[in-house]
Amino acid sequence: MQGQPWLEMLLFGIALAVAVVPEALPAVVTISLAIGVRGWHAATP
């Protein structure tokens, strides 16, 4: 993609980052909750 205007490249990068977030969100939330419950369970006598 050499020769492309830097502004167009920047906008493409931002659009790509915004598009990836909803795809990974359920996995991130599930993993975070699993780690939290695991820590909570270990702290419970």
C-alpha positions as CSV (number, residue, x, y, z in Angstrom):
1,M,0.0,0.0,0.0
2,Q,2.9,2.3,-0.6
3,G,2.1,5.5,-2.3
4,Q,-1.3,5.9,-0.5
5,P,-2.0,9.2,1.3
6,W,-1.2,8.9,5.0
7,L,-4.6,10.2,6.0
8,E,-6.3,7.5,4.1
9,M,-4.1,4.9,5.7
10,L,-4.8,6.3,9.1
11,L,-8.6,6.2,8.5
12,F,-8.3,2.6,7.3
13,G,-6.4,1.6,10.4
14,I,-9.0,3.2,12.7
15,A,-11.8,1.6,10.8
16,L,-10.1,-1.8,11.0
17,A,-9.6,-1.4,14.8
18,V,-13.2,-0.4,15.3
19,A,-14.4,-3.4,13.2
20,V,-12.3,-5.9,15.2
21,V,-13.5,-4.8,18.7
22,P,-17.1,-6.3,18.4
23,E,-15.7,-9.5,17.0
24,A,-13.4,-10.1,20.0
25,L,-15.7,-8.6,22.7
26,P,-17.6,-11.8,23.7
27,A,-14.4,-13.8,24.0
28,V,-12.7,-11.0,26.1
29,V,-15.7,-10.8,28.4
30,T,-16.0,-14.5,28.9
31,I,-12.3,-14.9,29.7
32,S,-12.4,-12.0,32.1
33,L,-15.4,-13.4,33.9
34,A,-13.9,-16.9,34.1
35,I,-10.6,-15.5,35.6
36,G,-12.6,-13.4,38.1
37,V,-14.8,-16.4,39.2
38,R,-11.7,-18.5,39.5
39,G,-10.0,-16.0,41.8
40,W,-13.2,-15.5,43.8
41,H,-13.6,-19.3,44.2
42,A,-10.0,-19.6,45.4
43,A,-10.5,-16.8,48.0
44,T,-13.7,-18.5,49.4
45,P,-12.9,-20.8,52.4
